[in-house]
Amino acid sequence: MHVPPSFTTLFPYLFVGGAHAYLDFLVRGLGGEIVGVHQTPDGVVRNAQLRFGDTTIMVSEAGEGREPPRGT
């Protein structure tokens, strides 16, 4: 398995509704650092990478084929 430099072996990829607000919470509320964001022309987050110390997580807007899980 190829692990990119600066990534740990396991890195979560979260599909969320309201990705912009979630990214704001991760940065302002939890101290994450945005490494990069790729958006569609109309501003939908397709991939965002954030760092928390030595850990990277990725976030994408949920949508067709990428629905967030529902609580039970």
Secondary structure, 3 states (H helix, E strand, C coil): CCCCCCCCCCCCEEEECCHHHHHHHHHHHCCCEEEEEEECCCCCEEEEEEEECCEEEEEEECECCECCCCCC
